[in-house]
Amino acid sequence: MSSTALQTVRQTEMFAPRWPKDEVLPGVRFGREDELLSPAYWAMRCATADVSLIDFVNRHGSLAEEVGFCLLGGYGVTFEVATAFFDRLRNEGVFETIDAAREERIFALLDAPAPVSGRPHRYRFPRQRARRLARAMRALKGMDLDAASPRAFRDKLQGLEGVGPKTASWITRNWLDADDIAILDIHVLRAGRHIRLFPADCQLPRDYLALERDFLSFAESLQVRAAALDSVMWLDMRTFGSGFLARKRVH
């Protein structure tokens, strides 16, 4: 078979309709769009999602702000709480100069309650995050980051205190709008385990790179952007709640 003919066959296979029992990857059944959390469901969500809800690319802020926001979020801190305290720090100029990013000043701003959905909330880790933010703001000034290589960019960011593969991927995605990395958190992990994309005994951050490879292959097989896929997974799994999968198995 000629190379042109082979390419035509591959393109035909890529865009051929899929049936529920088809496998998008070995052991991962496509399912139906109305089957919550199936690959077909995720493909549909990526195609129909409100872009304003899943596009987290930083188009107007600074890299220091992006690093600051992602350091404030993560384990034990909801998106809403992180946003409220980030807005406070940004309004106080914390991400503009090294002098404004002194640890004690950041701590004072994080230690006072902030309004979240009309109610006062305290930040869970004020001392720890104040230290990490202050050190990150200083370190960023001297970092040589290669924006042409998202993975090298991510690797460098992991030199910052408190920045592991997930946080580094989060910063890189939002700053570079990259699709050759994935933001894998507990929400995406649960979704991946449910469809058998990820093994049941996988753990973060230990297995991050292996899981990322599988996730990127999954996105490619669905013909969707990795950035859209991890965003809708995060959004939906967070909305459904941690008990959703247990209830789904019962029914």
CYANA upper distance limits for C-alpha pairs under 8 A (distance plus 0.5 A):
  1 MET  CA      5 ALA  CA      6.74
  1 MET  CA      6 LEU  CA      6.86
  2 SER  CA      6 LEU  CA      6.66
  3 SER  CA      7 GLN  CA      6.59
  4 THR  CA      8 THR  CA      6.78
  5 ALA  CA      9 VAL  CA      6.80
  6 LEU  CA     10 ARG  CA      6.76
  7 GLN  CA     11 GLN  CA      6.66
  8 THR  CA     12 THR  CA      6.61
  9 VAL  CA     13 GLU  CA      6.67
 10 ARG  CA     14 MET  CA      6.58
 11 GLN  CA     15 PHE  CA      6.82
 12 THR  CA     16 ALA  CA      6.31
 14 MET  CA    221 SER  CA      8.50
 18 ARG  CA     22 ASP  CA      6.77
 18 ARG  CA     30 PHE  CA      7.84
 19 TRP  CA     30 PHE  CA      7.49
 19 TRP  CA     31 GLY  CA      7.77
 19 TRP  CA     32 ARG  CA      8.48
 20 PRO  CA     29 ARG  CA      7.28
 20 PRO  CA     30 PHE  CA      5.61
 20 PRO  CA     31 GLY  CA      4.41
 20 PRO  CA     32 ARG  CA      5.99
 20 PRO  CA     40 ALA  CA      8.39
 21 LYS  CA     29 ARG  CA      6.16
 21 LYS  CA     30 PHE  CA      6.68
 21 LYS  CA     31 GLY  CA      6.72
 22 ASP  CA     29 ARG  CA      6.16
 22 ASP  CA     30 PHE  CA      6.09
 22 ASP  CA     31 GLY  CA      8.19
 23 GLU  CA     27 GLY  CA      6.96
 23 GLU  CA     28 VAL  CA      5.76
 23 GLU  CA     29 ARG  CA      4.86
 23 GLU  CA     30 PHE  CA      6.09
 24 VAL  CA     28 VAL  CA      6.39
 24 VAL  CA     29 ARG  CA      6.76
 24 VAL  CA     30 PHE  CA      6.36
 24 VAL  CA     39 PRO  CA      8.47
 24 VAL  CA    218 PHE  CA      7.81
 24 VAL  CA    221 SER  CA      6.44
 24 VAL  CA    222 LEU  CA      7.74
 25 LEU  CA     29 ARG  CA      8.07
 25 LEU  CA    218 PHE  CA      7.42
 25 LEU  CA    221 SER  CA      7.82
 27 GLY  CA    196 ARG  CA      7.44
 27 GLY  CA    197 LEU  CA      8.23
 28 VAL  CA     39 PRO  CA      8.45
 28 VAL  CA    195 ILE  CA      6.75
 28 VAL  CA    196 ARG  CA      6.57
 28 VAL  CA    197 LEU  CA      6.74
 29 ARG  CA     38 SER  CA      8.36
 29 ARG  CA     39 PRO  CA      7.79
 29 ARG  CA    195 ILE  CA      8.15
 30 PHE  CA     38 SER  CA      7.05
 30 PHE  CA     39 PRO  CA      5.59
 30 PHE  CA     40 ALA  CA      5.94
 31 GLY  CA     35 GLU  CA      7.23
 31 GLY  CA     38 SER  CA      6.10
 31 GLY  CA     39 PRO  CA      6.88
 31 GLY  CA     40 ALA  CA      6.05
 31 GLY  CA     41 TYR  CA      8.29
 32 ARG  CA     38 SER  CA      7.24
 32 ARG  CA     39 PRO  CA      8.32
 32 ARG  CA     40 ALA  CA      5.71
 32 ARG  CA     41 TYR  CA      6.98
 33 GLU  CA     38 SER  CA      7.67
 33 GLU  CA     39 PRO  CA      8.44
 33 GLU  CA     40 ALA  CA      5.23
 33 GLU  CA     41 TYR  CA      4.67
 33 GLU  CA     42 TRP  CA      8.30
 33 GLU  CA     43 ALA  CA      8.47
 33 GLU  CA     44 MET  CA      6.91
 34 ASP  CA     41 TYR  CA      6.93
 35 GLU  CA     40 ALA  CA      8.21
 35 GLU  CA     41 TYR  CA      6.81
 36 LEU  CA     41 TYR  CA      6.49
 37 LEU  CA     41 TYR  CA      6.21
 37 LEU  CA     42 TRP  CA      6.92
 37 LEU  CA    191 ALA  CA      7.32
 37 LEU  CA    194 HIS  CA      8.27
 37 LEU  CA    195 ILE  CA      8.03
 38 SER  CA     42 TRP  CA      6.91
 38 SER  CA    195 ILE  CA      7.00
 39 PRO  CA     43 ALA  CA      6.64
 39 PRO  CA    195 ILE  CA      7.98
 39 PRO  CA    222 LEU  CA      8.14
 40 ALA  CA     44 MET  CA      6.69
 41 TYR  CA     45 ARG  CA      6.65
 42 TRP  CA     46 CYS  CA      6.67
 42 TRP  CA    229 LEU  CA      7.57
 42 TRP  CA    232 VAL  CA      8.07
 42 TRP  CA    233 MET  CA      7.96
 43 ALA  CA     47 ALA  CA      6.83
 43 ALA  CA    222 LEU  CA      6.59
 43 ALA  CA    223 GLN  CA      8.46
 43 ALA  CA    224 VAL  CA      7.45
 43 ALA  CA    229 LEU  CA      8.37
 44 MET  CA     48 THR  CA      6.67
 45 ARG  CA     49 ALA  CA      5.89
 45 ARG  CA    232 VAL  CA      7.31
 46 CYS  CA    224 VAL  CA      7.29
 46 CYS  CA    228 ALA  CA      6.36
 46 CYS  CA    229 LEU  CA      6.59
 46 CYS  CA    232 VAL  CA      7.21
 47 ALA  CA    224 VAL  CA      8.37
 49 ALA  CA     53 LEU  CA      8.09
 49 ALA  CA     54 ILE  CA      7.94
 49 ALA  CA    232 VAL  CA      7.99
 50 ASP  CA     54 ILE  CA      7.41
 51 VAL  CA     55 ASP  CA      6.15
 54 ILE  CA    228 ALA  CA      7.00
 54 ILE  CA    231 SER  CA      5.83
 54 ILE  CA    232 VAL  CA      6.98
 54 ILE  CA    235 LEU  CA      8.34
 55 ASP  CA    228 ALA  CA      8.07
 55 ASP  CA    231 SER  CA      8.27
 56 PHE  CA    174 ASN  CA      6.25
 57 VAL  CA    173 ARG  CA      7.48
 57 VAL  CA    174 ASN  CA      4.61
 57 VAL  CA    175 TRP  CA      6.56
 57 VAL  CA    176 LEU  CA      8.02
 57 VAL  CA    177 ASP  CA      6.41
 58 ASN  CA     62 SER  CA      8.37
 58 ASN  CA     66 GLU  CA      7.74
 58 ASN  CA    174 ASN  CA      5.85
 58 ASN  CA    175 TRP  CA      6.01
 59 ARG  CA    175 TRP  CA      8.31
 61 GLY  CA     65 GLU  CA      6.86
 61 GLY  CA     66 GLU  CA      7.81
 62 SER  CA     66 GLU  CA      6.93
 63 LEU  CA     67 VAL  CA      6.65
 63 LEU  CA    175 TRP  CA      7.42
 64 ALA  CA     68 GLY  CA      6.52
 64 ALA  CA     95 PHE  CA      6.25
 64 ALA  CA     96 GLU  CA      8.33
 64 ALA  CA    137 MET  CA      7.05
 64 ALA  CA    140 LEU  CA      7.83
 65 GLU  CA     69 PHE  CA      6.56
 65 GLU  CA     90 ARG  CA      7.97
 65 GLU  CA     95 PHE  CA      6.29
 66 GLU  CA     70 CYS  CA      6.76
 66 GLU  CA    171 ILE  CA      6.66
 66 GLU  CA    174 ASN  CA      7.94
 66 GLU  CA    175 TRP  CA      7.69
 67 VAL  CA     71 LEU  CA      6.57
 67 VAL  CA    136 ALA  CA      8.35
 67 VAL  CA    171 ILE  CA      6.54
 68 GLY  CA     72 LEU  CA      6.74
 68 GLY  CA     86 PHE  CA      7.78
 68 GLY  CA     95 PHE  CA      8.00
 68 GLY  CA    133 LEU  CA      6.85
 69 PHE  CA     73 GLY  CA      6.93
 69 PHE  CA     82 ALA  CA      7.46
 69 PHE  CA     83 THR  CA      7.77
 69 PHE  CA     86 PHE  CA      6.32
 70 CYS  CA     74 GLY  CA      7.58
 70 CYS  CA    167 THR  CA      6.82
 70 CYS  CA    170 TRP  CA      7.43
 70 CYS  CA    171 ILE  CA      6.95
 71 LEU  CA    129 ARG  CA      7.64
 71 LEU  CA    132 ARG  CA      8.20
 71 LEU  CA    133 LEU  CA      7.56
 71 LEU  CA    162 GLY  CA      7.95
 71 LEU  CA    163 VAL  CA      7.86
 71 LEU  CA    167 THR  CA      7.73
 72 LEU  CA     77 VAL  CA      8.08
 72 LEU  CA     82 ALA  CA      5.95
 72 LEU  CA     85 PHE  CA      8.31
 72 LEU  CA     86 PHE  CA      7.60
 72 LEU  CA    129 ARG  CA      7.21
 73 GLY  CA     77 VAL  CA      5.99
 73 GLY  CA     78 THR  CA      7.23
 73 GLY  CA     79 PHE  CA      6.89
 73 GLY  CA     82 ALA  CA      5.62
 74 GLY  CA     78 THR  CA      7.82
 74 GLY  CA     79 PHE  CA      8.49
 74 GLY  CA    167 THR  CA      8.07
 76 GLY  CA    124 ARG  CA      7.85
 77 VAL  CA     81 VAL  CA      6.89
 77 VAL  CA     82 ALA  CA      6.84
 77 VAL  CA    123 TYR  CA      8.25
 77 VAL  CA    124 ARG  CA      7.47
 78 THR  CA     82 ALA  CA      6.66
 79 PHE  CA     83 THR  CA      6.58
 80 GLU  CA     84 ALA  CA      6.78
 80 GLU  CA    116 VAL  CA      7.24
 81 VAL  CA     85 PHE  CA      6.91
 81 VAL  CA    116 VAL  CA      6.83
 81 VAL  CA    121 HIS  CA      7.89
 81 VAL  CA    123 TYR  CA      7.79
 82 ALA  CA     86 PHE  CA      6.44
 83 THR  CA     87 ASP  CA      6.57
 84 ALA  CA     88 ARG  CA      6.98
 84 ALA  CA    114 ALA  CA      7.04
 84 ALA  CA    115 PRO  CA      7.47
 84 ALA  CA    116 VAL  CA      6.86
 85 PHE  CA     89 LEU  CA      6.77
 85 PHE  CA    110 LEU  CA      7.22
 85 PHE  CA    114 ALA  CA      7.15
 85 PHE  CA    123 TYR  CA      8.16
 86 PHE  CA     90 ARG  CA      6.54
 87 ASP  CA     91 ASN  CA      6.48
 88 ARG  CA     92 GLU  CA      6.81
 88 ARG  CA    109 LEU  CA      7.91
 89 LEU  CA     93 GLY  CA      6.94
 89 LEU  CA     94 VAL  CA      5.90
 89 LEU  CA     95 PHE  CA      7.98
 89 LEU  CA    106 ILE  CA      7.89
 89 LEU  CA    109 LEU  CA      7.44
 90 ARG  CA     94 VAL  CA      6.18
 90 ARG  CA     95 PHE  CA      6.68
 93 GLY  CA     97 THR  CA      7.89
 93 GLY  CA    100 ALA  CA      6.81
 94 VAL  CA     98 ILE  CA      8.39
 94 VAL  CA    100 ALA  CA      5.36
 94 VAL  CA    101 ALA  CA      5.33
 94 VAL  CA    106 ILE  CA      7.97
 95 PHE  CA    100 ALA  CA      7.78
 95 PHE  CA    101 ALA  CA      7.10
 95 PHE  CA    137 MET  CA      7.71
 96 GLU  CA    100 ALA  CA      7.49
 96 GLU  CA    101 ALA  CA      8.45
 97 THR  CA    101 ALA  CA      6.97
 98 ILE  CA    102 ARG  CA      7.40
 98 ILE  CA    134 ALA  CA      8.48
 98 ILE  CA    137 MET  CA      7.07
 98 ILE  CA    138 ARG  CA      6.73
100 ALA  CA    105 ARG  CA      8.06
101 ALA  CA    105 ARG  CA      7.46
101 ALA  CA    106 ILE  CA      6.97
101 ALA  CA    133 LEU  CA      8.06
101 ALA  CA    134 ALA  CA      5.91
101 ALA  CA    137 MET  CA      7.34
102 ARG  CA    106 ILE  CA      6.79
102 ARG  CA    134 ALA  CA      6.24
103 GLU  CA    107 PHE  CA      6.56
103 GLU  CA    130 ALA  CA      5.86
103 GLU  CA    131 ARG  CA      6.02
103 GLU  CA    133 LEU  CA      8.01
103 GLU  CA    134 ALA  CA      5.64
104 GLU  CA    108 ALA  CA      6.71
104 GLU  CA    130 ALA  CA      7.83
105 ARG  CA    109 LEU  CA      6.96
106 ILE  CA    110 LEU  CA      6.68
106 ILE  CA    130 ALA  CA      5.78
106 ILE  CA    133 LEU  CA      8.40
106 ILE  CA    134 ALA  CA      8.04
107 PHE  CA    111 ASP  CA      6.33
107 PHE  CA    126 PRO  CA      6.17
107 PHE  CA    127 ARG  CA      6.31
107 PHE  CA    129 ARG  CA      8.39
107 PHE  CA    130 ALA  CA      5.51
107 PHE  CA    131 ARG  CA      8.43
108 ALA  CA    112 ALA  CA      7.09
110 LEU  CA    122 ARG  CA      8.33
110 LEU  CA    123 TYR  CA      6.58
110 LEU  CA    126 PRO  CA      5.67
110 LEU  CA    130 ALA  CA      7.94
111 ASP  CA    122 ARG  CA      7.44
111 ASP  CA    123 TYR  CA      7.04
111 ASP  CA    126 PRO  CA      6.04
111 ASP  CA    127 ARG  CA      8.48
112 ALA  CA    122 ARG  CA      7.14
112 ALA  CA    123 TYR  CA      8.35
113 PRO  CA    120 PRO  CA      6.05
113 PRO  CA    121 HIS  CA      5.54
113 PRO  CA    122 ARG  CA      4.97
113 PRO  CA    123 TYR  CA      7.46
114 ALA  CA    119 ARG  CA      8.47
114 ALA  CA    120 PRO  CA      5.74
114 ALA  CA    121 HIS  CA      5.83
114 ALA  CA    122 ARG  CA      6.99
115 PRO  CA    119 ARG  CA      5.61
115 PRO  CA    120 PRO  CA      4.83
115 PRO  CA    121 HIS  CA      6.51
116 VAL  CA    120 PRO  CA      6.58
116 VAL  CA    121 HIS  CA      6.75
125 PHE  CA    129 ARG  CA      6.46
126 PRO  CA    130 ALA  CA      6.35
127 ARG  CA    131 ARG  CA      6.84
128 GLN  CA    132 ARG  CA      6.84
129 ARG  CA    133 LEU  CA      6.34
130 ALA  CA    134 ALA  CA      6.58
131 ARG  CA    135 ARG  CA      6.71
132 ARG  CA    136 ALA  CA      6.46
132 ARG  CA    161 GLU  CA      6.40
132 ARG  CA    162 GLY  CA      7.04
133 LEU  CA    137 MET  CA      6.59
134 ALA  CA    138 ARG  CA      7.02
135 ARG  CA    139 ALA  CA      6.59
135 ARG  CA    160 LEU  CA      8.34
135 ARG  CA    161 GLU  CA      7.94
136 ALA  CA    140 LEU  CA      6.47
136 ALA  CA    160 LEU  CA      6.50
136 ALA  CA    161 GLU  CA      7.54
137 MET  CA    141 LYS  CA      7.45
138 ARG  CA    142 GLY  CA      8.09
139 ALA  CA    143 MET  CA      6.92
139 ALA  CA    160 LEU  CA      7.83
145 LEU  CA    152 ALA  CA      8.35
145 LEU  CA    153 PHE  CA      6.03
145 LEU  CA    156 LYS  CA      7.40
146 ASP  CA    150 PRO  CA      8.02
146 ASP  CA    152 ALA  CA      7.22
146 ASP  CA    153 PHE  CA      6.01
147 ALA  CA    153 PHE  CA      6.75
147 ALA  CA    176 LEU  CA      7.50
149 SER  CA    153 PHE  CA      6.54
150 PRO  CA    154 ARG  CA      6.56
150 PRO  CA    172 THR  CA      7.02
150 PRO  CA    176 LEU  CA      7.55
150 PRO  CA    178 ALA  CA      7.04
150 PRO  CA    180 ASP  CA      7.97
150 PRO  CA    181 ILE  CA      8.07
151 ARG  CA    155 ASP  CA      6.65
151 ARG  CA    180 ASP  CA      8.25
151 ARG  CA    181 ILE  CA      7.63
152 ALA  CA    156 LYS  CA      6.78
153 PHE  CA    157 LEU  CA      6.95
153 PHE  CA    172 THR  CA      7.42
154 ARG  CA    158 GLN  CA      7.08
154 ARG  CA    165 PRO  CA      8.11
154 ARG  CA    168 ALA  CA      5.75
154 ARG  CA    169 SER  CA      6.50
154 ARG  CA    171 ILE  CA      8.40
154 ARG  CA    172 THR  CA      6.44
155 ASP  CA    159 GLY  CA      7.94
155 ASP  CA    168 ALA  CA      7.98
157 LEU  CA    163 VAL  CA      7.36
157 LEU  CA    168 ALA  CA      6.20
158 GLN  CA    163 VAL  CA      5.59
158 GLN  CA    164 GLY  CA      6.04
158 GLN  CA    165 PRO  CA      7.23
158 GLN  CA    168 ALA  CA      6.50
159 GLY  CA    163 VAL  CA      7.64
163 VAL  CA    167 THR  CA      5.98
163 VAL  CA    168 ALA  CA      6.38
164 GLY  CA    168 ALA  CA      6.45
164 GLY  CA    205 PRO  CA      8.02
165 PRO  CA    169 SER  CA      6.39
165 PRO  CA    205 PRO  CA      7.38
165 PRO  CA    208 TYR  CA      7.55
166 LYS  CA    170 TRP  CA      6.58
166 LYS  CA    183 ILE  CA      6.21
166 LYS  CA    184 LEU  CA      6.50
166 LYS  CA    185 ASP  CA      7.31
166 LYS  CA    205 PRO  CA      8.03
166 LYS  CA    208 TYR  CA      8.39
167 THR  CA    171 ILE  CA      6.72
167 THR  CA    183 ILE  CA      8.34
168 ALA  CA    172 THR  CA      6.59
169 SER  CA    173 ARG  CA      6.40
169 SER  CA    181 ILE  CA      7.10
169 SER  CA    182 ALA  CA      6.93
169 SER  CA    183 ILE  CA      6.06
170 TRP  CA    174 ASN  CA      6.72
170 TRP  CA    182 ALA  CA      8.43
170 TRP  CA    183 ILE  CA      6.14
171 ILE  CA    175 TRP  CA      6.52
172 THR  CA    176 LEU  CA      6.16
172 THR  CA    177 ASP  CA      7.89
172 THR  CA    178 ALA  CA      7.66
173 ARG  CA    177 ASP  CA      5.40
173 ARG  CA    178 ALA  CA      5.63
173 ARG  CA    179 ASP  CA      7.99
173 ARG  CA    181 ILE  CA      7.85
173 ARG  CA    182 ALA  CA      8.23
173 ARG  CA    183 ILE  CA      8.28
173 ARG  CA    227 ALA  CA      8.09
174 ASN  CA    178 ALA  CA      8.40
177 ASP  CA    227 ALA  CA      8.29
178 ALA  CA    227 ALA  CA      7.88
179 ASP  CA    225 ARG  CA      7.08
179 ASP  CA    226 ALA  CA      5.96
179 ASP  CA    227 ALA  CA      6.31
180 ASP  CA    216 LEU  CA      7.73
180 ASP  CA    226 ALA  CA      8.05
181 ILE  CA    212 GLU  CA      7.53
181 ILE  CA    216 LEU  CA      7.95
181 ILE  CA    226 ALA  CA      8.15
182 ALA  CA    212 GLU  CA      6.50
182 ALA  CA    215 PHE  CA      7.88
182 ALA  CA    216 LEU  CA      7.67
182 ALA  CA    226 ALA  CA      7.04
182 ALA  CA    227 ALA  CA      7.49
182 ALA  CA    230 ASP  CA      7.37
183 ILE  CA    230 ASP  CA      6.92
184 LEU  CA    188 VAL  CA      6.16
184 LEU  CA    189 LEU  CA      7.04
184 LEU  CA    208 TYR  CA      8.00
184 LEU  CA    212 GLU  CA      7.86
184 LEU  CA    230 ASP  CA      7.80
185 ASP  CA    189 LEU  CA      6.54
185 ASP  CA    204 LEU  CA      8.27
185 ASP  CA    234 TRP  CA      8.38
186 ILE  CA    190 ARG  CA      6.61
187 HIS  CA    191 ALA  CA      6.94
187 HIS  CA    233 MET  CA      7.46
187 HIS  CA    234 TRP  CA      5.92
187 HIS  CA    237 MET  CA      6.04
187 HIS  CA    238 ARG  CA      6.92
188 VAL  CA    192 GLY  CA      6.58
188 VAL  CA    230 ASP  CA      7.10
188 VAL  CA    233 MET  CA      6.22
188 VAL  CA    234 TRP  CA      6.31
188 VAL  CA    237 MET  CA      7.96
189 LEU  CA    193 ARG  CA      6.64
189 LEU  CA    198 PHE  CA      7.87
190 ARG  CA    194 HIS  CA      6.64
191 ALA  CA    195 ILE  CA      7.21
191 ALA  CA    233 MET  CA      7.48
191 ALA  CA    237 MET  CA      7.71
192 GLY  CA    196 ARG  CA      6.64
192 GLY  CA    197 LEU  CA      5.47
192 GLY  CA    198 PHE  CA      5.70
193 ARG  CA    197 LEU  CA      6.36
193 ARG  CA    198 PHE  CA      5.24
193 ARG  CA    199 PRO  CA      6.63
193 ARG  CA    200 ALA  CA      6.39
194 HIS  CA    245 LEU  CA      8.39
196 ARG  CA    200 ALA  CA      8.23
197 LEU  CA    214 ASP  CA      7.58
197 LEU  CA    215 PHE  CA      8.10
197 LEU  CA    218 PHE  CA      8.39
198 PHE  CA    202 CYS  CA      7.36
198 PHE  CA    211 LEU  CA      7.18
198 PHE  CA    214 ASP  CA      8.08
202 CYS  CA    207 ASP  CA      6.87
203 GLN  CA    207 ASP  CA      6.19
203 GLN  CA    208 TYR  CA      8.16
204 LEU  CA    208 TYR  CA      6.27
207 ASP  CA    211 LEU  CA      6.57
208 TYR  CA    212 GLU  CA      6.48
209 LEU  CA    213 ARG  CA      6.77
210 ALA  CA    214 ASP  CA      7.07
211 LEU  CA    215 PHE  CA      6.60
212 GLU  CA    216 LEU  CA      6.57
213 ARG  CA    217 SER  CA      6.76
214 ASP  CA    218 PHE  CA      6.64
215 PHE  CA    219 ALA  CA      6.74
215 PHE  CA    226 ALA  CA      8.34
216 LEU  CA    220 GLU  CA      6.71
216 LEU  CA    226 ALA  CA      6.75
217 SER  CA    221 SER  CA      6.62
218 PHE  CA    222 LEU  CA      6.81
219 ALA  CA    223 GLN  CA      6.63
219 ALA  CA    224 VAL  CA      5.93
219 ALA  CA    225 ARG  CA      6.81
219 ALA  CA    226 ALA  CA      5.92
219 ALA  CA    229 LEU  CA      7.27
220 GLU  CA    224 VAL  CA      6.72
220 GLU  CA    225 ARG  CA      7.93
220 GLU  CA    226 ALA  CA      8.21
224 VAL  CA    228 ALA  CA      7.57
224 VAL  CA    229 LEU  CA      7.38
225 ARG  CA    229 LEU  CA      6.76
226 ALA  CA    230 ASP  CA      6.67
227 ALA  CA    231 SER  CA      6.67
228 ALA  CA    232 VAL  CA      6.69
229 LEU  CA    233 MET  CA      6.62
230 ASP  CA    234 TRP  CA      6.50
231 SER  CA    235 LEU  CA      6.60
232 VAL  CA    236 ASP  CA      6.40
233 MET  CA    237 MET  CA      6.34
234 TRP  CA    238 ARG  CA      6.37
235 LEU  CA    239 THR  CA      6.64
236 ASP  CA    240 PHE  CA      6.53
237 MET  CA    241 GLY  CA      6.63
237 MET  CA    242 SER  CA      8.03
238 ARG  CA    242 SER  CA      7.89
240 PHE  CA    244 PHE  CA      6.27
243 GLY  CA    247 ARG  CA      6.89
244 PHE  CA    248 LYS  CA      6.53
245 LEU  CA    249 ARG  CA      6.66
246 ALA  CA    250 VAL  CA      6.97
247 ARG  CA    251 HIS  CA      6.98
